[in-house]
Amino acid sequence: MGGENFYAFAPNAQVWVDPLGLNKCCENSKVKTEPNSAFFWSCRTDGIGGQHIAADIAKYNGGTTLEMLIEARKIIMPTWYQNNQASIKAWEDISSEYATCASGTVTGVIGKDLRPGNI
């Protein structure tokens, strides 16, 4: 999956998330989740493993993260490079789709302290 991912899941999750599952554009989405199962994590972790910790928490609670879906559904994604616009766009697009297609209650996994720039 590549190195650390410094992309944001959604610039405004309150607007991008579909709490009632009414967004019809998600019917054929590769990253659509069951209601109440989407887990988001804060991506700036300074190498402390936020992705894996979030996956463990999501699994324990019967949910999923974007990265878990990418792996399970064998979605081909470019390796994240923070200076590569194509890589950034691909990750922003799939992150946006994941956020848009989430429904019901969504869960955010964040650390004890948020650093500047965290979502």
N, C-alpha and C positions, 0 to 999 in steps of 0.2 A: 504494500500500500504506500510505500514511500516514507519519507521522514516526517517531522512534525508538521502538522497542518495548522496554519495560522489564518484560516478562513472563518468567516462568521456564518452561522446558520441562517439568521434572518435579521436584517436591519431593524425590523419592528415586528417582533413575534406576536404582539397583541393584534396587529392588523393582518399579518400573513397567515396565522393559524386559523383553521376553520373549525371552531368548537362544536358546531352542530353537524358537521360532515355534509354540508350542502353543496360543496364545490364539485360540480359535475366534471370539471376538467381533470379530475384525479382518478376517474374510473379506470383508466388504462395505465396509470402511473406505475413505474417499476419500484418506486419507494413509498407507495401508499401503505399506511399502517392500519391496524385495527383500532377502533376508538379506544381512547384512554391508554394507549401503549407507547406513544412516542416519547422518547427521552432525548433531551438536548444537553450538551455539556459545554462548559466554558472552554474555549479552545486555547487560550494562552495559559499554558501550564508550566512554563520554564522547564520542560523535559521531565516532569514528575509523573507522566502517564495518565493524564486526564481521560484520554480515549478508553483505556483499558479499565480504569476505575468506573467510569460511566457505564461501560458494557457490563461489568460485574453487577452493578446496582440495578441496571435495567433487567438483566436476566433474572436476578433474585426476585424482582417485582413483576415478572411476566411481561416485560416490555422489550423495546429494541431501540438502538441508536441508528443513525444513518449509516455509520461504518459497518454495523452488524448486518444491515440489509444489503449493503453493497457486496459484502462477502458472501452472504447466504444466497443472494440472487445472481451472483456471478456477473455483476455489473462492472464493465471495464472502465476504469478511471485513470487519468494520467497521474503520474507522481506529482505531488505538490512541490512547486518551486515558487517561492514568494516573488521572484523577479521575472516570472514567465507569465505573460498575460493570458495565453491560451489555457494554462493550468489553472490560473486564478478564476477565469471565466467558467471553466468546466465545474470547478468545485462550488463556486457561487451559484451556478445554475441548479445543480443537483441539491444543494443545501436549501435553496429557495423552494424547489419542488417538494422536498421533504417537509418543510415548514408549512407550505400551502396545503399539503394533503393530510397533515395531522388533524385529528378530530377528537372531540371530547376533552378530557383533562390531559394536559401535557405536563411533563416533569422536567425541570431544569436541575442539572447536577452541577453545583458550583463548590468551590473550595471555601475554607473558613474566611479568607480575606480576598476581596476582589482587587486586582491591580488596575491601574488606569488603562482604558481601552478594552476591558473585558465586557462581554455582553451578558 
